[in-house]
Amino acid sequence: MASSFLCFTLLFITIYTADGFMQYMVSRCVFNSTELKDIEFIQSFYYNKMEVNRFSSSVGKFVGYTEFGVKNAEYWNNDPSILSQERASKETYCQRNIGNSYRNILTKSVQPYVRLRSTTPLSSHHPAMLVCSVYDFYPSEIKVSWLRDGQEVTSDVTSTEEMADGDWYYQVHSHLEYTPRSGEKISCVVEHASLKEPLRTDWDPSMPESERNKLAIGASGLILGLILSLAGFIYYKRKARGHILVPTN
């Protein structure tokens, strides 16, 4: 699995408001390791949601995006003390916090769980489609593939991007459209940093999922009915033993 750049904002935001206008600053770090060469420090200045200035450690100076921003950039770039402080932030601000993230968060991993189900095909090319849904894994890098009788399938496969759940976990969904064959074996294979070996989930075509759900609901209803009937019978017998029948003329 190829590495990708990570980015975090340390919520180092300063906000000024006056008569409905808002100015704020956001500092963030983009990185794929703790090495300085793999880190970029970016500081952006906004006015009413519009970015007017930015400092990037890759550029080494301020850039303005509006007339007002250009004037700010020119002023700041001519001040050696400001430039020196911004250029040092890549090490003092980013590298230190990135090291904490790697030690406490980014080296951790959480195993995914897989749900394999059938659904209606997206197109009319094939009569059947399987969906392999992978939930609650971390980090986001993951590989989901399909095997058909032991051979990897690459055609008629579509997958979503890794989607963040908002709680550090991710999910992804892969779809396989196919024409069923008698006796075949189809599997969804998941590879992730949390797994010592690929996680393989085999599809059981013996009964569609909708039919399995109907059967489970029907069985639950039958059991509940029997329990209620038995309870009613016991109650009736107890009431009957508590009364003495008196013959009448």
Sequence and secondary structure as in RCSB ss.txt:
>XXXX:A:sequence
MASSFLCFTLLFITIYTADGFMQYMVSRCVFNSTELKDIEFIQSFYYNKMEVNRFSSSVGKFVGYTEFGVKNAEY
WNNDPSILSQERASKETYCQRNIGNSYRNILTKSVQPYVRLRSTTPLSSHHPAMLVCSVYDFYPSEIKVSWLRDG
QEVTSDVTSTEEMADGDWYYQVHSHLEYTPRSGEKISCVVEHASLKEPLRTDWDPSMPESERNKLAIGASGLILG
LILSLAGFIYYKRKARGHILVPTN
>XXXX:A:secstr
     EEEE    EEEEETTEEEEEEEEEEESSSSGGGEEEEEEEEETTEEEEEEETTTTEEEESSHHHHHHHHH
HHT HHHHHHHHHHIIIIIIHHHHHHIIIIIT  B  EEEEEEE  SSSS SEEEEEEEEEEBSS EEEEEEETT
EEE TTEEE   EE SSS EEEEEEEEE   TT  EEEEEEETT SS EEEE  TTS HHHHHHHHHHHHHHHHH
HHHHHHHHHHHHHHHHT       
